[in-house]
């Protein structure tokens, strides 16, 4: 009997090396998408203020008054309409989670557009070749194809983006069907607890920590570059050259961090059947500590990567409430030390007299409380 099938998506990001004409068309598309987003958002707000009803005009309505929209492919413009509509739906559904759609500025340096692949009698509108990727209006854009999709994968869409340093990339999304993985029941021996640590990235329930990339040298170099930039005349040739060096260094540091996060999350997902992590609000923690480094660590991205990599193997990702007393509870005897200070890294349990290491003890409690929470929810689901 065949197992249950599910649709899965994989994104591969390629570096593009477009010609001067292709760069010009990409820049026009970036600008048209940004202009159309702002115009649609403005008209939607005016329509709502006048009629108390929500309505977003389609791109076709603007082409007569803005003929420059006809110079670019129509697919990215249709995607702008769909994205803005989804942004409003998300906001109305969960205002606390999704913010109100905001206007886009050219100085934001977040240029991108998305093109969906269409199937025609002559073939798909987007496809990969030996030298690059074929796209509507742009033609064949040279790309570094370091990885090839499997032959049964179906190309769904392509998002072209430009980094602040001036590099062009395309993120190609593929869809395919696979057999749904069999769920693996977590056990204490095969479950890992992870406690976030500002200085060590995380401490697990075995007392181990990873070796994150050494960014101290890059941060020192960044400080020197920014100090030099402050002494230069804004807009001058040297100022722009220094600014480009800073952009490239930021990009290098982000790539180091992202590479570490993907490798570490893959290692854990392959080695363990379940992982328990505290549901920590990193943004609120960053505002509370007021010393930086929380959002810069990339732990939020690490949790997201770990979740989907576990779920794709039928394994379990468990989040423990941030209100649970995981730090104040002795893992050996269960005593809750209410008077424990937030700065105490080592403490003696008043209940059993055990010497407790705060970080390791917290990770062990996360593992035990997460497992108890998982089994409790499983019983409730079975009973229902």
Secondary structure, DSSP 8 states (H G I E B T S, - for coil): ----EEEEEEEEEEEE---HHHHHHHHHHHHHHHHHHHHHHHHHHHHHHHHS------GGGTTTT-GGGGGS-HHHHHHHHHHHHHHHHHHHH-TTTS-------GGG--EEEEEE--EETTEESSEE-SSEEEETTTEEEEEE--S---TT-EEEEEEEEE-TTS-EEEEEEEEEEEE--------GGGEEEEEEETTTEEEETTS--------HHHHHHHHHHHHHHHTS-TTSHHHHHHHHHHHHHHHHHHHHHHHHHHHHHHHHHHH-SEEEEE---HHHHHHHH-SS-TGGGTHHHHHHHHHHHHHTTT-EEEEE-TTS-TTTB-TTT--B-TT--TT-SEEE-TTT--EEEHHHHHHHHHHHHHHHHHHHHHHHHHH-
